[in-house]
Amino acid sequence: MKKLTLIILLIFIGIQFVPMDVPADVPSKAEDAIQAPENVQAILKRSCFDCHSNHTTYPWYSHVAPVSWFTKGHVKEGREKMNFSTWAGYDDEKKLKYLEKIPKAIKSKMPLPTYLIMHQDAKLSDADKKVLEDWATEAAFDLE
């Protein structure tokens, strides 16, 4: 049993040195970020920005493998799918596509349940969902 514990400990220490492609928190200009009403911005910052912006808050445990691999992979994927920090760089067609997907995503899967385990404050209330849905619908209408 002692040998098994030592082996597991050595593996755990060893995996800390496995490099991970870390999504950089690239400085972005305020004018490139999404422009939305203050109440919408507050919800997006609380519930979406960690994965869908260049302003991710990495808690201490996100620097410890294997959690770091999972966390950083989700952030990278989230930014690739949609990044609120670079919103102004999207053409109207892409913005419209994202705005149409937002209500569906928050009803079905966002924020991810695995994210909510450690970030209970990111959970969207029914009122939050309504605010985001109304905003996305209105913003999409304005683009059409």
C-alpha positions, 0 to 999 in steps of 0.5 A: 500500500505504501508503494502504491501511495508513493507511485501515485504521489510521484505521478501527481508531482510528475504531471505538474511538469507536463506543459499545457497550451495556456490561453493567454489573457490577451490585453484587448481594447475596450472598444473591441469588447461587446457593447451591451446595457449595464445589466447585461454586461454584469450577467455576462461578466459573472457567468460567461467571461471566464470562458468567453473573453480574454479576462479569465480569472484562474483560481488557484486550483486551475494551476494544478494538473489535471484540473489545469488541463481541463480548465484551460482546455475549456477556456481555449474552446470557449474563446474559439467558439465566441469571445466577447473581448473581440466582439467588434471584430466579428462581422454582422453575420457572425454576430447575428449567428452568435446572438441567435445561439445565446438564448438556446445555449443558456437554456440548454448548457451554459454555463457548463455544469462542471463550471458551476460546481466551483462557481455557484455565483455564475448560475443564471436565474430565470430573470438573468436568462430572460434579460439575456434572451431579450437583449440577444433578440433585440440586438439580433433584430437591430442587425437584420 
